[in-house]
Amino acid sequence: MNELKTMEEEYREKIEVELLLEAIYRMYGYDFRNYAYDSIRRRIRHGMRNIGVNNIAALIEQILHNSDKMQLMLPNLVVNVTEMFRDPSLFLAFREKVVPFLHTYPHIRIWHAGCSTGEEVLSMAILLQEEGLYDKARIYATDIDENVLEKAKSGIFPLQNMKAYTQNYIQSGGTGFFSDYYTVHYNAARFNPSLMKNIVFARHNLVTDQSFNEFNVIFCRNVMIYFDKNLQNRVHRLFHESLSMFGFLALGDRESIQFSGYEDCYESIDIKEKLYRKEK
């Protein structure tokens, strides 16, 4: 009997989750309906504690009638885990295996999809500057969450993170002194405005929005791990359509082009680092 009750409770909760996600989509345009269920359920529960409600039905009421509650809920649904030169071996592989090709391009367009608070974008800007490519590059940094985009635009990060970021920078093949790229203001590091001049920040939803340009490089790392299979395939299609011929795609260490329907369209530049080149 208890097992049957548990199954009923789980089924009821799944319906409530679906109703909440449908309400968010129809009211605010954020589409989390095809995110992996177990992951989105955990984040909803965390958001309930932050907002101060005890059940999903109460959360739906709050979300539908108070946009401020939606703004409080959104950071719980969007996972923002990032750091500068995260997985430095990938940036080293990018320097060694992709940069030589970029030197042959008259112009370079790079898309960081799901850029979060911008650490990875600034890492790319530093790398391109050191390789003499920044002046002919345009970096498009997009995310679903406008709040994190505002933080990214500021170029300001906690000073306490700089020690770890410096180590990442060195391991990624950095050719200068990392501290030259920022100034210290109290407990914050403000990165040089010159690094921001060729970066365009914009809101973009990988779930619902279309391609907006043709790119030579696309970075989308550890974003699709939160999507279900159908949504992953949709994003792979979007990236394939957005990449120029012989353009480069960088995925996260837990992601792959295998079983995406596009695995035959890419050459593996570095299997370990999930770095690919579009060949058809």
N, C-alpha and C positions, 0 to 999 in steps of 0.2 A: 504493500500500500504506500509506504514511504517513498519507494523507488518510483511508483507511478506519479505521486505528487511532485517529486523532483522533476520528472520529465515534463509534466504540465507547466511547472514554473519556468523551466527553461524555454519551453515553446512560447509561453506568454511573453517572456522577456524578449525573445527574438522578434516577436510581432511589435513590441513596444520600440525596440531599436529601429526596426524598419520604418515605423510611423514617425519617429523622431527625425531620422535622416531624410525622409520624404518631406517633412515639415520644413527642415532647414533648407532643402533644395528649393522648394516652391516659394518660401518666404524671402530667402536671402541669396539664392543662386549658387551656394556652395554645395557641390555634389560629392558626398561621401558614400553614396549608396552602393558602390561597387568596391569599397575598401574591404580588406580581409576582415571577416566578422569578428574573430576572437580579438584581434588587435583593436578594432574600433570600439568593441564592447568595453574593453579595459579602459580606454581613454574616456568613454562616456561616464563610467563609474567614477573616474578621477575627477572629471568635471562636475559631477553631481556633488561631490564633497566640497569642491571649491565654491560652488554657487549656494550650497546649503539646502539641498532638497534630498529627500529620502527615497524617491522612486522616479522612474523615467516618465511616468504620466505627469507628475508635477513639473518635471523639467520641460516637457513639451509645452505645457501651459506658459511657463516663464519665457521660453524661447519665442513663442508665437506673439506674446503680448508686450515684450520688452526687448528692444534691440540691444540695449546695454548688456543684457544677460547673454545675448548671442556673442557679443564682443568678448565677454568673459569666458565663454565656452570655447570659442574658436581656437585659442592657443592649446587647449587640451586635445583637440582633434587633429591639429597639424603638428607633426613631430619636427622639432627644429634642433637637430643634433649636428654640429659642425665645428670646425676649427681651421685655423690657417695651415695650409700645406698638409691637410689631413691625409693620412697614408702617403708619407713622403716618397715612397718607392714609386708610386704612380706618377708624381710630378717629375721625378728623375727620369722615368721612362718617357714621359712626354717631352722633356728637354732633349733627350737623346734620339728619340725615334720619330717624333712629329715635327719638332721645330725646324729641322733641315728642310722639310717640305714647305713649311710656312714661309720660309725665306724666299721661295720662288713665286709666292703670290703677290700681286700688286696691292690687294686689299684683303683683310682678314676679318671675317665675321664669326664671333663665338657666342654661343648661347649656353648660359648656366641656368638650367631649368630646375626649379625648386631651390633657389639660391639661399633661402633662409636669411640670416642676419648678415650675410655678405663676406664672411671670412674667406671662403673658397674663391670668390670673385676677385678680392684683393690679392690673393695669392697668385692668381693668373696674371693680374696686372703687373705685379712685381716680376714674375717670370718673364713676361713679354718685354718689359723694360730692360731687364738684364740681357736679353737676347737681341736687343735692337729692333724689336718688332712692334712696340707699343704704339708708335705714332701712326702706323698704317692699320691699326686694329680697332674694331668697335666691339665692345663686349655688351651683350644683352643679358641682364640679370632679372629673372622673373620668379615670382612666387604667388601663391594664392592669398597670402596673408599680408594685408597692407601695413599692419603694425611692424612686422619684421622688416619689410621693405624700408620703412622710415628709419629703423635702426641701421640698416645696411647703408643707406644714403649718408648717414652721419660719419661713417668711417671711424667711430669711437668704440673701443673695446676695453674690458677690464685690464688694468695693468698687470694683475696677478697672472694673467694667461700668457704673458709675453715670454716667460722662461720656456714653457713647453713649445710655444710657437717658434721660438728661436731654434730649438733643437730640430723641430720638423723642417724648418727652412734649411738648415745646414745639411740634413740628410737628403733633402730634395735636390741638392746640387747648387744651392745658392752661391753666388759668386761675390757677394759683398758682405756688409755688416747689416744684419736685420734691423738693428736699432737705428740705422740711418733712415728708415722708412717711416718713422713715427716720432712724435714729440710727446713728452710726458706732461700731463695736466692733472695734478693731484693724484688720484688713484686710477686715472684713465690714460690710455694710449690713443692719441689722435693721429691717424695716418695722413700722410702728405696729400694735400688736395690734388696735386699733379697726377696722382694715381687714379683719381676719379673722373678726370676730364673726358675719357673715352668710354665711360660706362653708362649705359642706359638702364635705369631701373623701371620696371613696369609690372603691373599685376597681370598674371596669366594663369589660367586654370587648365592643367593638363587633362583633366577629366572631360571638360566641355568645350574648350577653346580650340581653334584651328591653328595651323602654321601661319606665321606672320612674316617670314623672311626665308631666305636660303642661307645656310650656314656652312662654314668650312669645318667648324668644330662644335660638338654638342657635349656638354658635361651634364649628366643627370645621375647622381650617385646616392644610393640608398634612399630613394624615393619610392620606387616601384615595389619594394619589398612589402609595402603596406597595402598594395592593390591586389584584388583578386585576378585570376588568370585572364578573364575577358578584358579587364581594364588595362592590364599589362600589355596585352596584344594591341589594344588601341593606341597606347602610348608609343609602342614600337613602330606602328604604322606612321604615327605623327612624326617621329624622329627620322624615319626613312624618307618620308616626303620632304622633310625640312633640310636634310643634308644634301649638299652639292655632291656631284660625282667625285669620288675619291676623298670625300670628307671623313672626318674622324669622330668616333663616338666613344665616350668614356663612361662606364657604368660603375656601380658600387661593387665591393668585394663579394656581396651576397646576391648579386644580380647576374643575369646572363642573357645572351641572345638566343640560346638554345631553346627550341620548342616555341619560339615566338612567331614562326612563319617567315622570318627574314634572315635566318642563320646563313642561308646560301648567298645572301646579298653582301656579305661582309668578309673581308680578310682579317684574320687575327694578327694584330701588330704585336701584342703582348698578352698571352693567355692569362698569366697570373694576375696582371693588373687590369684585366677586362677592358682592354684598349683595342678598338676595331677600326677598320677603314672600309668605307663603302666602295664596292667594286661593280655593283649593278643594281 
